[in-house]
Amino acid sequence: MFSRTENFSQYIKLYPVVSIIIAINIIIHVVSLVPYLGNLIFIYGAGANYLISDGQWWRFITPMFLHAGFVHLLFNMFSLFLFGPELEKLTGKVRFLTLYFMAGLFGTVATFVLQDANYVHVGASGAIYGILGAFGGLVYYARNKLPQLSQIIVPIIIISIVMTFLTPNINITAHLTGLAVGFLIGLVFFKPKGKANVNWKNRKR
């Protein structure tokens, strides 16, 4: 389910939303390496709580596209590259985009509410954890029909939570909030009954 065998053009064609999000993050990171311009991007885009308090509301969104170094970017984009396609396939483009942004947004909002005024953060981790949470919602309904998914996702979620607390300089609030929001949205998207819900029943094991 999470092994990627598509070539570059196939991947872009099959998973356009995931591809666009990855491309935007990479482009912004490359631009952020340009002297002076890069500083401006972080000055006006980082999730600085005291500046949000002053009315700079765009900072609820912009941190999702900024990363504190190449390793940070690589980890988040690889996770999106790996886990995003199957969720985009299951939910559709609009729902996937909705879930991704809602998880990221609420992660930033929770950080603003729960962290101190001087707290500053960047990264797409809240949105990435939202993807894992959505799969958790699917496992809640489909654990008997898709046991392999449960065997893969549950350990990944547990390990991700543990690593959140063990890794230094991590926005724990955004991670856990994104995971919870993704799970709740997943419960809505994957609920078996109702025309508006995603049909996962015909998925192969």
DRENDO-1510 file (C-alpha; in Angstrom, 1 decimal, always signed):
<recs>
REC; n; res; u; v; w
REC; 1; MET; +0.0; +0.0; +0.0 .
REC; 2; PHE; +2.8; +2.4; +0.8 .
REC; 3; SER; +5.5; +1.1; -1.6 .
REC; 4; ARG; +5.9; +3.6; -4.4 .
REC; 5; THR; +6.6; +1.9; -7.8 .
REC; 6; GLU; +5.5; +4.7; -10.1 .
REC; 7; ASN; +7.9; +6.7; -12.2 .
REC; 8; PHE; +8.2; +10.4; -11.9 .
REC; 9; SER; +5.5; +11.3; -14.5 .
REC; 10; GLN; +3.1; +8.6; -13.3 .
REC; 11; TYR; +3.4; +9.8; -9.7 .
REC; 12; ILE; +2.6; +13.4; -10.6 .
REC; 13; LYS; -0.4; +12.3; -12.8 .
REC; 14; LEU; -1.8; +10.0; -10.2 .
REC; 15; TYR; -1.2; +12.1; -7.1 .
REC; 16; PRO; -1.4; +15.8; -8.2 .
REC; 17; VAL; -2.2; +17.3; -4.8 .
REC; 18; VAL; +0.6; +15.5; -3.0 .
REC; 19; SER; +3.0; +16.4; -5.9 .
REC; 20; ILE; +2.1; +20.1; -5.8 .
REC; 21; ILE; +2.4; +20.3; -2.0 .
REC; 22; ILE; +5.9; +18.7; -2.2 .
REC; 23; ALA; +6.9; +21.0; -5.0 .
REC; 24; ILE; +5.8; +24.1; -3.2 .
REC; 25; ASN; +7.7; +23.1; -0.1 .
REC; 26; ILE; +10.9; +22.4; -2.0 .
REC; 27; ILE; +10.7; +25.6; -4.0 .
REC; 28; ILE; +10.2; +27.7; -0.9 .
REC; 29; HIS; +13.1; +26.0; +0.8 .
REC; 30; VAL; +15.4; +26.6; -2.2 .
REC; 31; VAL; +14.3; +30.2; -2.3 .
REC; 32; SER; +14.9; +30.5; +1.5 .
REC; 33; LEU; +18.6; +29.7; +0.8 .
REC; 34; VAL; +19.0; +32.9; -1.1 .
REC; 35; PRO; +20.8; +35.5; +1.0 .
REC; 36; TYR; +18.5; +38.3; +2.3 .
REC; 37; LEU; +15.5; +36.9; +0.5 .
REC; 38; GLY; +15.6; +33.8; +2.7 .
REC; 39; ASN; +15.7; +35.9; +5.8 .
REC; 40; LEU; +12.6; +37.8; +4.7 .
REC; 41; ILE; +10.8; +34.5; +4.1 .
REC; 42; PHE; +11.4; +33.4; +7.7 .
REC; 43; ILE; +10.9; +36.8; +9.2 .
REC; 44; TYR; +7.4; +37.1; +7.6 .
REC; 45; GLY; +6.4; +33.4; +7.5 .
REC; 46; ALA; +7.5; +31.7; +10.7 .
REC; 47; GLY; +4.8; +30.9; +13.3 .
REC; 48; ALA; +5.8; +33.5; +15.9 .
REC; 49; ASN; +3.1; +33.6; +18.6 .
REC; 50; TYR; +3.7; +37.2; +19.6 .
REC; 51; LEU; +3.3; +38.3; +16.0 .
REC; 52; ILE; +0.1; +36.3; +15.6 .
REC; 53; SER; -1.2; +38.1; +18.7 .
REC; 54; ASP; -0.4; +41.4; +16.9 .
REC; 55; GLY; -2.8; +40.4; +14.1 .
REC; 56; GLN; -0.5; +38.7; +11.6 .
REC; 57; TRP; -3.0; +35.9; +11.1 .
REC; 58; TRP; -1.3; +34.5; +7.9 .
REC; 59; ARG; +1.2; +32.9; +10.3 .
REC; 60; PHE; -1.4; +30.2; +11.0 .
REC; 61; ILE; -0.7; +28.9; +7.5 .
REC; 62; THR; +2.7; +30.0; +6.4 .
REC; 63; PRO; +4.7; +27.8; +8.9 .
REC; 64; MET; +3.4; +24.7; +7.1 .
REC; 65; PHE; +5.6; +25.6; +4.1 .
REC; 66; LEU; +8.8; +26.5; +6.0 .
REC; 67; HIS; +11.5; +24.1; +7.3 .
REC; 68; ALA; +14.4; +24.5; +9.6 .
REC; 69; GLY; +17.0; +23.0; +7.4 .
REC; 70; PHE; +17.3; +20.3; +4.7 .
REC; 71; VAL; +17.0; +17.3; +7.0 .
REC; 72; HIS; +13.7; +18.8; +8.4 .
REC; 73; LEU; +12.4; +19.3; +4.9 .
REC; 74; LEU; +13.6; +15.8; +3.7 .
REC; 75; PHE; +11.9; +14.0; +6.6 .
REC; 76; ASN; +8.5; +15.7; +6.1 .
REC; 77; MET; +8.5; +15.5; +2.4 .
REC; 78; PHE; +9.5; +11.9; +2.3 .
REC; 79; SER; +6.7; +11.1; +4.8 .
REC; 80; LEU; +4.3; +13.0; +2.5 .
REC; 81; PHE; +5.7; +11.3; -0.6 .
REC; 82; LEU; +5.2; +7.9; +1.1 .
REC; 83; PHE; +1.9; +8.2; +2.9 .
REC; 84; GLY; +0.1; +10.9; +1.0 .
REC; 85; PRO; -0.6; +9.1; -2.3 .
REC; 86; GLU; -2.8; +6.3; -0.8 .
REC; 87; LEU; -4.8; +8.8; +1.2 .
REC; 88; GLU; -5.3; +11.1; -1.8 .
REC; 89; LYS; -6.4; +8.1; -3.8 .
REC; 90; LEU; -8.9; +7.0; -1.1 .
REC; 91; THR; -10.4; +10.4; -0.3 .
REC; 92; GLY; -10.0; +12.4; -3.5 .
REC; 93; LYS; -8.2; +15.6; -4.2 .
REC; 94; VAL; -10.4; +18.1; -2.4 .
REC; 95; ARG; -10.9; +16.0; +0.7 .
REC; 96; PHE; -7.2; +15.2; +0.9 .
REC; 97; LEU; -6.3; +18.9; +0.6 .
REC; 98; THR; -8.9; +19.8; +3.2 .
REC; 99; LEU; -7.6; +17.2; +5.7 .
REC; 100; TYR; -4.0; +18.3; +5.1 .
REC; 101; PHE; -4.7; +22.0; +5.7 .
REC; 102; MET; -7.1; +21.5; +8.6 .
REC; 103; ALA; -4.5; +19.3; +10.4 .
REC; 104; GLY; -1.8; +21.8; +9.8 .
REC; 105; LEU; -3.9; +24.8; +10.7 .
REC; 106; PHE; -5.2; +23.4; +13.9 .
REC; 107; GLY; -1.7; +22.3; +14.8 .
REC; 108; THR; -0.6; +26.0; +14.5 .
REC; 109; VAL; -3.7; +27.3; +16.3 .
REC; 110; ALA; -3.1; +24.9; +19.2 .
REC; 111; THR; +0.5; +26.0; +19.3 .
REC; 112; PHE; -0.6; +29.6; +19.5 .
REC; 113; VAL; -3.1; +28.8; +22.3 .
REC; 114; LEU; -1.0; +26.5; +24.4 .
REC; 115; GLN; +2.6; +27.7; +24.0 .
REC; 116; ASP; +4.0; +30.9; +25.4 .
REC; 117; ALA; +4.1; +34.2; +23.5 .
REC; 118; ASN; +7.8; +33.9; +22.4 .
REC; 119; TYR; +7.4; +30.4; +20.9 .
REC; 120; VAL; +8.4; +30.3; +17.2 .
REC; 121; HIS; +7.9; +27.3; +14.9 .
REC; 122; VAL; +8.1; +26.1; +11.3 .
REC; 123; GLY; +7.3; +22.8; +9.5 .
REC; 124; ALA; +4.6; +20.7; +7.9 .
REC; 125; SER; +4.7; +18.1; +10.6 .
REC; 126; GLY; +1.2; +18.9; +12.0 .
REC; 127; ALA; -0.2; +18.3; +8.5 .
REC; 128; ILE; +1.9; +15.1; +8.0 .
REC; 129; TYR; +0.7; +13.7; +11.4 .
REC; 130; GLY; -2.9; +14.5; +10.2 .
REC; 131; ILE; -2.3; +12.1; +7.4 .
REC; 132; LEU; -1.3; +9.4; +9.8 .
REC; 133; GLY; -4.3; +10.2; +12.0 .
REC; 134; ALA; -6.6; +9.9; +9.0 .
REC; 135; PHE; -5.3; +6.4; +8.4 .
REC; 136; GLY; -6.0; +5.7; +12.1 .
REC; 137; GLY; -9.6; +6.7; +11.4 .
REC; 138; LEU; -9.7; +4.2; +8.5 .
REC; 139; VAL; -8.2; +1.5; +10.7 .
REC; 140; TYR; -10.9; +2.1; +13.3 .
REC; 141; TYR; -13.5; +1.1; +10.7 .
REC; 142; ALA; -11.6; -1.3; +8.5 .
REC; 143; ARG; -9.3; -3.2; +10.9 .
REC; 144; ASN; -11.0; -6.5; +10.2 .
REC; 145; LYS; -11.3; -6.0; +6.4 .
REC; 146; LEU; -7.8; -4.5; +6.0 .
REC; 147; PRO; -5.7; -6.2; +8.7 .
REC; 148; GLN; -2.4; -5.5; +6.9 .
REC; 149; LEU; -3.2; -1.7; +7.1 .
REC; 150; SER; -3.7; -2.0; +10.8 .
REC; 151; GLN; -0.4; -3.9; +11.2 .
REC; 152; ILE; +1.4; -1.2; +9.4 .
REC; 153; ILE; -0.3; +2.0; +10.5 .
REC; 154; VAL; -0.7; +1.4; +14.3 .
REC; 155; PRO; +3.0; +0.8; +14.9 .
REC; 156; ILE; +3.9; +3.8; +12.7 .
REC; 157; ILE; +1.6; +6.0; +14.8 .
REC; 158; ILE; +3.0; +4.7; +18.1 .
REC; 159; ILE; +6.6; +5.2; +17.0 .
REC; 160; SER; +5.8; +8.7; +15.7 .
REC; 161; ILE; +4.3; +9.6; +19.0 .
REC; 162; VAL; +7.2; +8.3; +20.9 .
REC; 163; MET; +9.7; +10.0; +18.6 .
REC; 164; THR; +7.8; +13.3; +19.1 .
REC; 165; PHE; +8.6; +13.2; +22.8 .
REC; 166; LEU; +12.2; +11.9; +22.4 .
REC; 167; THR; +13.4; +14.3; +19.6 .
REC; 168; PRO; +14.6; +17.7; +20.7 .
REC; 169; ASN; +13.2; +21.0; +19.3 .
REC; 170; ILE; +10.0; +19.4; +18.2 .
REC; 171; ASN; +6.6; +21.1; +18.3 .
REC; 172; ILE; +4.8; +18.4; +20.3 .
REC; 173; THR; +1.6; +20.5; +20.4 .
REC; 174; ALA; +1.4; +20.6; +16.5 .
REC; 175; HIS; +2.2; +16.9; +16.2 .
REC; 176; LEU; -0.4; +15.7; +18.6 .
REC; 177; THR; -3.0; +18.1; +17.5 .
REC; 178; GLY; -2.5; +17.3; +13.8 .
REC; 179; LEU; -2.7; +13.6; +14.6 .
REC; 180; ALA; -6.0; +14.1; +16.6 .
REC; 181; VAL; -7.6; +16.3; +13.9 .
REC; 182; GLY; -6.6; +13.9; +11.2 .
REC; 183; PHE; -8.1; +11.0; +13.1 .
REC; 184; LEU; -11.4; +12.9; +13.6 .
REC; 185; ILE; -11.6; +13.9; +10.0 .
REC; 186; GLY; -10.7; +10.3; +9.0 .
REC; 187; LEU; -13.6; +9.1; +11.1 .
REC; 188; VAL; -15.9; +11.3; +9.1 .
REC; 189; PHE; -14.4; +10.5; +5.7 .
REC; 190; PHE; -14.3; +6.8; +6.1 .
REC; 191; LYS; -17.5; +6.2; +7.9 .
REC; 192; PRO; -19.1; +3.2; +6.1 .
REC; 193; LYS; -22.6; +4.6; +5.8 .
REC; 194; GLY; -23.7; +7.6; +3.8 .
REC; 195; LYS; -23.3; +8.7; +0.2 .
REC; 196; ALA; -20.8; +11.4; +1.1 .
REC; 197; ASN; -18.3; +9.0; +2.7 .
REC; 198; VAL; -15.3; +7.3; +1.0 .
REC; 199; ASN; -15.9; +3.8; -0.1 .
REC; 200; TRP; -13.0; +1.7; +1.2 .
REC; 201; LYS; -14.9; -1.6; +1.4 .
REC; 202; ASN; -13.7; -2.7; -2.0 .
REC; 203; ARG; -10.0; -2.1; -1.2 .
REC; 204; LYS; -7.8; -5.2; -1.5 .
REC; 205; ARG; -6.1; -6.6; +1.5 .
</recs>
